[in-house]
């Protein structure tokens, strides 16, 4: 039973690390999309008086 617990715990820890890395990637992607891409879009449009 203890061995099963240790194995399950290791799997949970591994899954947690994978999810944290995935979240970090998604957060960075959202940042790039929001800041970098939209900034370039704003620069491409010019308003003339």
mmJSON file of the N, C-alpha and C atoms, coordinates in Angstrom:
{"data_MODEL":{"atom_site":{
"group_PDB":["ATOM","ATOM","ATOM","ATOM","ATOM","ATOM","ATOM","ATOM","ATOM","ATOM","ATOM","ATOM","ATOM","ATOM","ATOM","ATOM","ATOM","ATOM","ATOM","ATOM","ATOM","ATOM","ATOM","ATOM","ATOM","ATOM","ATOM","ATOM","ATOM","ATOM","ATOM","ATOM","ATOM","ATOM","ATOM","ATOM","ATOM","ATOM","ATOM","ATOM","ATOM","ATOM","ATOM","ATOM","ATOM","ATOM","ATOM","ATOM","ATOM","ATOM","ATOM","ATOM","ATOM","ATOM","ATOM","ATOM","ATOM","ATOM","ATOM","ATOM","ATOM","ATOM","ATOM","ATOM","ATOM","ATOM","ATOM","ATOM","ATOM","ATOM","ATOM","ATOM","ATOM","ATOM","ATOM","ATOM","ATOM","ATOM","ATOM","ATOM","ATOM","ATOM","ATOM","ATOM","ATOM","ATOM","ATOM","ATOM","ATOM","ATOM","ATOM","ATOM","ATOM","ATOM","ATOM","ATOM","ATOM","ATOM","ATOM","ATOM","ATOM","ATOM","ATOM","ATOM","ATOM","ATOM","ATOM","ATOM","ATOM","ATOM","ATOM","ATOM","ATOM","ATOM","ATOM","ATOM","ATOM","ATOM","ATOM","ATOM","ATOM","ATOM","ATOM","ATOM","ATOM","ATOM","ATOM","ATOM","ATOM","ATOM","ATOM","ATOM","ATOM","ATOM","ATOM","ATOM","ATOM","ATOM","ATOM","ATOM","ATOM","ATOM","ATOM","ATOM","ATOM","ATOM","ATOM"],
"id":[1,2,3,4,5,6,7,8,9,10,11,12,13,14,15,16,17,18,19,20,21,22,23,24,25,26,27,28,29,30,31,32,33,34,35,36,37,38,39,40,41,42,43,44,45,46,47,48,49,50,51,52,53,54,55,56,57,58,59,60,61,62,63,64,65,66,67,68,69,70,71,72,73,74,75,76,77,78,79,80,81,82,83,84,85,86,87,88,89,90,91,92,93,94,95,96,97,98,99,100,101,102,103,104,105,106,107,108,109,110,111,112,113,114,115,116,117,118,119,120,121,122,123,124,125,126,127,128,129,130,131,132,133,134,135,136,137,138,139,140,141,142,143,144,145,146,147],
"type_symbol":["N","C","C","N","C","C","N","C","C","N","C","C","N","C","C","N","C","C","N","C","C","N","C","C","N","C","C","N","C","C","N","C","C","N","C","C","N","C","C","N","C","C","N","C","C","N","C","C","N","C","C","N","C","C","N","C","C","N","C","C","N","C","C","N","C","C","N","C","C","N","C","C","N","C","C","N","C","C","N","C","C","N","C","C","N","C","C","N","C","C","N","C","C","N","C","C","N","C","C","N","C","C","N","C","C","N","C","C","N","C","C","N","C","C","N","C","C","N","C","C","N","C","C","N","C","C","N","C","C","N","C","C","N","C","C","N","C","C","N","C","C","N","C","C","N","C","C"],
"label_atom_id":["N","CA","C","N","CA","C","N","CA","C","N","CA","C","N","CA","C","N","CA","C","N","CA","C","N","CA","C","N","CA","C","N","CA","C","N","CA","C","N","CA","C","N","CA","C","N","CA","C","N","CA","C","N","CA","C","N","CA","C","N","CA","C","N","CA","C","N","CA","C","N","CA","C","N","CA","C","N","CA","C","N","CA","C","N","CA","C","N","CA","C","N","CA","C","N","CA","C","N","CA","C","N","CA","C","N","CA","C","N","CA","C","N","CA","C","N","CA","C","N","CA","C","N","CA","C","N","CA","C","N","CA","C","N","CA","C","N","CA","C","N","CA","C","N","CA","C","N","CA","C","N","CA","C","N","CA","C","N","CA","C","N","CA","C","N","CA","C","N","CA","C"],
"label_alt_id":[null,null,null,null,null,null,null,null,null,null,null,null,null,null,null,null,null,null,null,null,null,null,null,null,null,null,null,null,null,null,null,null,null,null,null,null,null,null,null,null,null,null,null,null,null,null,null,null,null,null,null,null,null,null,null,null,null,null,null,null,null,null,null,null,null,null,null,null,null,null,null,null,null,null,null,null,null,null,null,null,null,null,null,null,null,null,null,null,null,null,null,null,null,null,null,null,null,null,null,null,null,null,null,null,null,null,null,null,null,null,null,null,null,null,null,null,null,null,null,null,null,null,null,null,null,null,null,null,null,null,null,null,null,null,null,null,null,null,null,null,null,null,null,null,null,null,null],
"label_comp_id":["UNK","UNK","UNK","UNK","UNK","UNK","UNK","UNK","UNK","UNK","UNK","UNK","UNK","UNK","UNK","UNK","UNK","UNK","UNK","UNK","UNK","UNK","UNK","UNK","UNK","UNK","UNK","UNK","UNK","UNK","UNK","UNK","UNK","UNK","UNK","UNK","UNK","UNK","UNK","UNK","UNK","UNK","UNK","UNK","UNK","UNK","UNK","UNK","UNK","UNK","UNK","UNK","UNK","UNK","UNK","UNK","UNK","UNK","UNK","UNK","UNK","UNK","UNK","UNK","UNK","UNK","UNK","UNK","UNK","UNK","UNK","UNK","UNK","UNK","UNK","UNK","UNK","UNK","UNK","UNK","UNK","UNK","UNK","UNK","UNK","UNK","UNK","UNK","UNK","UNK","UNK","UNK","UNK","UNK","UNK","UNK","UNK","UNK","UNK","UNK","UNK","UNK","UNK","UNK","UNK","UNK","UNK","UNK","UNK","UNK","UNK","UNK","UNK","UNK","UNK","UNK","UNK","UNK","UNK","UNK","UNK","UNK","UNK","UNK","UNK","UNK","UNK","UNK","UNK","UNK","UNK","UNK","UNK","UNK","UNK","UNK","UNK","UNK","UNK","UNK","UNK","UNK","UNK","UNK","UNK","UNK","UNK"],
"label_asym_id":["A","A","A","A","A","A","A","A","A","A","A","A","A","A","A","A","A","A","A","A","A","A","A","A","A","A","A","A","A","A","A","A","A","A","A","A","A","A","A","A","A","A","A","A","A","A","A","A","A","A","A","A","A","A","A","A","A","A","A","A","A","A","A","A","A","A","A","A","A","A","A","A","A","A","A","A","A","A","A","A","A","A","A","A","A","A","A","A","A","A","A","A","A","A","A","A","A","A","A","A","A","A","A","A","A","A","A","A","A","A","A","A","A","A","A","A","A","A","A","A","A","A","A","A","A","A","A","A","A","A","A","A","A","A","A","A","A","A","A","A","A","A","A","A","A","A","A"],
"label_entity_id":["1","1","1","1","1","1","1","1","1","1","1","1","1","1","1","1","1","1","1","1","1","1","1","1","1","1","1","1","1","1","1","1","1","1","1","1","1","1","1","1","1","1","1","1","1","1","1","1","1","1","1","1","1","1","1","1","1","1","1","1","1","1","1","1","1","1","1","1","1","1","1","1","1","1","1","1","1","1","1","1","1","1","1","1","1","1","1","1","1","1","1","1","1","1","1","1","1","1","1","1","1","1","1","1","1","1","1","1","1","1","1","1","1","1","1","1","1","1","1","1","1","1","1","1","1","1","1","1","1","1","1","1","1","1","1","1","1","1","1","1","1","1","1","1","1","1","1"],
"label_seq_id":[1,1,1,2,2,2,3,3,3,4,4,4,5,5,5,6,6,6,7,7,7,8,8,8,9,9,9,10,10,10,11,11,11,12,12,12,13,13,13,14,14,14,15,15,15,16,16,16,17,17,17,18,18,18,19,19,19,20,20,20,21,21,21,22,22,22,23,23,23,24,24,24,25,25,25,26,26,26,27,27,27,28,28,28,29,29,29,30,30,30,31,31,31,32,32,32,33,33,33,34,34,34,35,35,35,36,36,36,37,37,37,38,38,38,39,39,39,40,40,40,41,41,41,42,42,42,43,43,43,44,44,44,45,45,45,46,46,46,47,47,47,48,48,48,49,49,49],
"pdbx_PDB_ins_code":[null,null,null,null,null,null,null,null,null,null,null,null,null,null,null,null,null,null,null,null,null,null,null,null,null,null,null,null,null,null,null,null,null,null,null,null,null,null,null,null,null,null,null,null,null,null,null,null,null,null,null,null,null,null,null,null,null,null,null,null,null,null,null,null,null,null,null,null,null,null,null,null,null,null,null,null,null,null,null,null,null,null,null,null,null,null,null,null,null,null,null,null,null,null,null,null,null,null,null,null,null,null,null,null,null,null,null,null,null,null,null,null,null,null,null,null,null,null,null,null,null,null,null,null,null,null,null,null,null,null,null,null,null,null,null,null,null,null,null,null,null,null,null,null,null,null,null],
"Cartn_x":[0.831,0.0,0.869,1.921,2.828,3.495,3.834,4.473,3.515,2.269,1.25,1.087,1.093,0.988,2.173,3.366,4.57,4.515,4.109,4.003,2.958,1.815,0.76,1.225,1.925,2.44,3.438,4.293,5.263,4.547,3.516,2.744,2.06,1.517,0.863,1.866,3.022,4.062,4.509,4.675,5.068,3.991,2.736,1.625,1.525,1.781,1.748,2.81,4.005,5.079,4.732,4.149,3.743,2.689,1.708,0.656,1.199,2.113,2.707,3.478,4.206,4.958,4.001,2.936,1.932,1.273,0.961,0.371,1.345,2.607,3.621,3.704,3.668,3.704,2.482,1.322,0.084,0.076,0.548,0.617,1.553,2.696,3.632,3.035,2.305,1.662,0.62,-0.164,-1.181,-0.507,0.581,1.305,1.787,2.411,2.93,1.784,0.708,-0.439,-1.014,-1.165,-1.789,-0.89,0.348,1.257,1.97,2.63,3.458,2.614,1.674,0.892,-0.018,-0.693,-1.581,-0.798,0.375,1.217,1.605,1.961,2.3,1.093,-0.071,-1.286,-1.538,-1.358,-1.57,-0.59,0.628,1.633,1.308,0.67,0.397,-0.74,-1.579,-2.655,-2.215,-2.394,-2.061,-3.323,-3.464,-4.631,-4.194,-4.894,-4.553,-5.604,-5.156,-6.077,-6.8],
"Cartn_y":[-1.207,0.0,1.263,1.245,2.399,2.613,1.514,1.612,2.225,1.845,2.406,3.903,4.286,5.697,6.491,5.96,6.645,6.784,5.737,5.775,6.81,6.813,7.781,9.203,9.366,10.693,11.196,10.316,10.693,11.087,10.339,10.673,12.024,12.281,13.574,14.722,14.518,15.554,15.818,14.749,14.889,15.632,15.238,15.897,17.369,17.666,19.06,19.886,19.349,20.062,20.278,19.275,19.397,20.487,20.491,21.509,22.909,23.028,24.34,24.859,23.992,24.393,24.781,24.023,24.319,25.675,25.947,27.243,28.379,28.172,29.201,29.504,28.47,28.641,29.406,29.058,29.732,31.198,31.467,32.847,33.668,33.103,33.812,34.034,33.056,33.182,34.29,34.344,35.393,36.758,36.858,38.119,38.568,37.664,38.013,38.435,37.694,38.028,39.391,39.622,40.856,42.069,41.953,43.097,43.249,42.215,42.313,42.415,41.53,41.513,42.73,43.071,44.224,45.521,45.564,46.755,46.932,45.845,45.912,46.326,45.86,46.253,47.752,48.257,49.693,50.517,50.049,50.774,50.759,49.697,49.578,50.492,50.922,51.847,53.261,54.149,55.534,56.376,57.292,58.171,59.496,59.916,61.183,62.218,63.428,64.519,65.036],
"Cartn_z":[0.0,0.0,0.0,0.799,0.831,-0.522,-1.166,-2.479,-3.498,-3.42,-4.308,-4.048,-2.785,-2.421,-2.98,-2.822,-3.3,-4.817,-5.501,-6.962,-7.393,-6.726,-7.051,-6.786,-5.703,-5.343,-6.393,-6.85,-7.881,-9.171,-9.516,-10.716,-10.573,-9.411,-9.18,-9.245,-8.659,-8.702,-10.138,-10.904,-12.308,-13.092,-12.882,-13.579,-13.2,-11.95,-11.496,-12.217,-12.335,-13.037,-14.507,-15.125,-16.527,-16.675,-15.786,-15.847,-15.587,-14.638,-14.362,-15.571,-16.228,-17.424,-18.545,-18.691,-19.713,-19.445,-18.192,-17.835,-18.121,-17.803,-18.061,-19.561,-20.362,-21.815,-22.301,-21.799,-22.214,-21.778,-20.584,-20.096,-20.977,-21.333,-22.209,-23.592,-24.091,-25.397,-25.378,-24.327,-24.196,-24.124,-23.381,-23.28,-24.653,-25.377,-26.702,-27.606,-27.578,-28.421,-28.052,-26.776,-26.298,-26.515,-26.132,-26.138,-27.481,-27.908,-29.109,-30.383,-30.558,-31.804,-31.912,-30.849,-30.904,-31.056,-30.484,-30.634,-32.101,-32.754,-34.175,-35.009,-34.633,-35.354,-35.214,-34.008,-33.787,-34.613,-34.724,-35.498,-36.988,-37.45,-38.882,-39.333,-38.403,-38.746,-38.416,-39.353,-39.058,-39.212,-38.32,-38.346,-38.947,-39.978,-40.619,-40.271,-40.054,-39.697,-40.912],
"occupancy":[1.0,1.0,1.0,1.0,1.0,1.0,1.0,1.0,1.0,1.0,1.0,1.0,1.0,1.0,1.0,1.0,1.0,1.0,1.0,1.0,1.0,1.0,1.0,1.0,1.0,1.0,1.0,1.0,1.0,1.0,1.0,1.0,1.0,1.0,1.0,1.0,1.0,1.0,1.0,1.0,1.0,1.0,1.0,1.0,1.0,1.0,1.0,1.0,1.0,1.0,1.0,1.0,1.0,1.0,1.0,1.0,1.0,1.0,1.0,1.0,1.0,1.0,1.0,1.0,1.0,1.0,1.0,1.0,1.0,1.0,1.0,1.0,1.0,1.0,1.0,1.0,1.0,1.0,1.0,1.0,1.0,1.0,1.0,1.0,1.0,1.0,1.0,1.0,1.0,1.0,1.0,1.0,1.0,1.0,1.0,1.0,1.0,1.0,1.0,1.0,1.0,1.0,1.0,1.0,1.0,1.0,1.0,1.0,1.0,1.0,1.0,1.0,1.0,1.0,1.0,1.0,1.0,1.0,1.0,1.0,1.0,1.0,1.0,1.0,1.0,1.0,1.0,1.0,1.0,1.0,1.0,1.0,1.0,1.0,1.0,1.0,1.0,1.0,1.0,1.0,1.0,1.0,1.0,1.0,1.0,1.0,1.0],
"B_iso_or_equiv":[0.0,0.0,0.0,0.0,0.0,0.0,0.0,0.0,0.0,0.0,0.0,0.0,0.0,0.0,0.0,0.0,0.0,0.0,0.0,0.0,0.0,0.0,0.0,0.0,0.0,0.0,0.0,0.0,0.0,0.0,0.0,0.0,0.0,0.0,0.0,0.0,0.0,0.0,0.0,0.0,0.0,0.0,0.0,0.0,0.0,0.0,0.0,0.0,0.0,0.0,0.0,0.0,0.0,0.0,0.0,0.0,0.0,0.0,0.0,0.0,0.0,0.0,0.0,0.0,0.0,0.0,0.0,0.0,0.0,0.0,0.0,0.0,0.0,0.0,0.0,0.0,0.0,0.0,0.0,0.0,0.0,0.0,0.0,0.0,0.0,0.0,0.0,0.0,0.0,0.0,0.0,0.0,0.0,0.0,0.0,0.0,0.0,0.0,0.0,0.0,0.0,0.0,0.0,0.0,0.0,0.0,0.0,0.0,0.0,0.0,0.0,0.0,0.0,0.0,0.0,0.0,0.0,0.0,0.0,0.0,0.0,0.0,0.0,0.0,0.0,0.0,0.0,0.0,0.0,0.0,0.0,0.0,0.0,0.0,0.0,0.0,0.0,0.0,0.0,0.0,0.0,0.0,0.0,0.0,0.0,0.0,0.0],
"pdbx_formal_charge":[null,null,null,null,null,null,null,null,null,null,null,null,null,null,null,null,null,null,null,null,null,null,null,null,null,null,null,null,null,null,null,null,null,null,null,null,null,null,null,null,null,null,null,null,null,null,null,null,null,null,null,null,null,null,null,null,null,null,null,null,null,null,null,null,null,null,null,null,null,null,null,null,null,null,null,null,null,null,null,null,null,null,null,null,null,null,null,null,null,null,null,null,null,null,null,null,null,null,null,null,null,null,null,null,null,null,null,null,null,null,null,null,null,null,null,null,null,null,null,null,null,null,null,null,null,null,null,null,null,null,null,null,null,null,null,null,null,null,null,null,null,null,null,null,null,null,null],
"auth_seq_id":[1,1,1,2,2,2,3,3,3,4,4,4,5,5,5,6,6,6,7,7,7,8,8,8,9,9,9,10,10,10,11,11,11,12,12,12,13,13,13,14,14,14,15,15,15,16,16,16,17,17,17,18,18,18,19,19,19,20,20,20,21,21,21,22,22,22,23,23,23,24,24,24,25,25,25,26,26,26,27,27,27,28,28,28,29,29,29,30,30,30,31,31,31,32,32,32,33,33,33,34,34,34,35,35,35,36,36,36,37,37,37,38,38,38,39,39,39,40,40,40,41,41,41,42,42,42,43,43,43,44,44,44,45,45,45,46,46,46,47,47,47,48,48,48,49,49,49],
"auth_comp_id":["UNK","UNK","UNK","UNK","UNK","UNK","UNK","UNK","UNK","UNK","UNK","UNK","UNK","UNK","UNK","UNK","UNK","UNK","UNK","UNK","UNK","UNK","UNK","UNK","UNK","UNK","UNK","UNK","UNK","UNK","UNK","UNK","UNK","UNK","UNK","UNK","UNK","UNK","UNK","UNK","UNK","UNK","UNK","UNK","UNK","UNK","UNK","UNK","UNK","UNK","UNK","UNK","UNK","UNK","UNK","UNK","UNK","UNK","UNK","UNK","UNK","UNK","UNK","UNK","UNK","UNK","UNK","UNK","UNK","UNK","UNK","UNK","UNK","UNK","UNK","UNK","UNK","UNK","UNK","UNK","UNK","UNK","UNK","UNK","UNK","UNK","UNK","UNK","UNK","UNK","UNK","UNK","UNK","UNK","UNK","UNK","UNK","UNK","UNK","UNK","UNK","UNK","UNK","UNK","UNK","UNK","UNK","UNK","UNK","UNK","UNK","UNK","UNK","UNK","UNK","UNK","UNK","UNK","UNK","UNK","UNK","UNK","UNK","UNK","UNK","UNK","UNK","UNK","UNK","UNK","UNK","UNK","UNK","UNK","UNK","UNK","UNK","UNK","UNK","UNK","UNK","UNK","UNK","UNK","UNK","UNK","UNK"],
"auth_asym_id":["A","A","A","A","A","A","A","A","A","A","A","A","A","A","A","A","A","A","A","A","A","A","A","A","A","A","A","A","A","A","A","A","A","A","A","A","A","A","A","A","A","A","A","A","A","A","A","A","A","A","A","A","A","A","A","A","A","A","A","A","A","A","A","A","A","A","A","A","A","A","A","A","A","A","A","A","A","A","A","A","A","A","A","A","A","A","A","A","A","A","A","A","A","A","A","A","A","A","A","A","A","A","A","A","A","A","A","A","A","A","A","A","A","A","A","A","A","A","A","A","A","A","A","A","A","A","A","A","A","A","A","A","A","A","A","A","A","A","A","A","A","A","A","A","A","A","A"],
"auth_atom_id":["N","CA","C","N","CA","C","N","CA","C","N","CA","C","N","CA","C","N","CA","C","N","CA","C","N","CA","C","N","CA","C","N","CA","C","N","CA","C","N","CA","C","N","CA","C","N","CA","C","N","CA","C","N","CA","C","N","CA","C","N","CA","C","N","CA","C","N","CA","C","N","CA","C","N","CA","C","N","CA","C","N","CA","C","N","CA","C","N","CA","C","N","CA","C","N","CA","C","N","CA","C","N","CA","C","N","CA","C","N","CA","C","N","CA","C","N","CA","C","N","CA","C","N","CA","C","N","CA","C","N","CA","C","N","CA","C","N","CA","C","N","CA","C","N","CA","C","N","CA","C","N","CA","C","N","CA","C","N","CA","C","N","CA","C","N","CA","C","N","CA","C"],
"pdbx_PDB_model_num":[1,1,1,1,1,1,1,1,1,1,1,1,1,1,1,1,1,1,1,1,1,1,1,1,1,1,1,1,1,1,1,1,1,1,1,1,1,1,1,1,1,1,1,1,1,1,1,1,1,1,1,1,1,1,1,1,1,1,1,1,1,1,1,1,1,1,1,1,1,1,1,1,1,1,1,1,1,1,1,1,1,1,1,1,1,1,1,1,1,1,1,1,1,1,1,1,1,1,1,1,1,1,1,1,1,1,1,1,1,1,1,1,1,1,1,1,1,1,1,1,1,1,1,1,1,1,1,1,1,1,1,1,1,1,1,1,1,1,1,1,1,1,1,1,1,1,1]
}}}
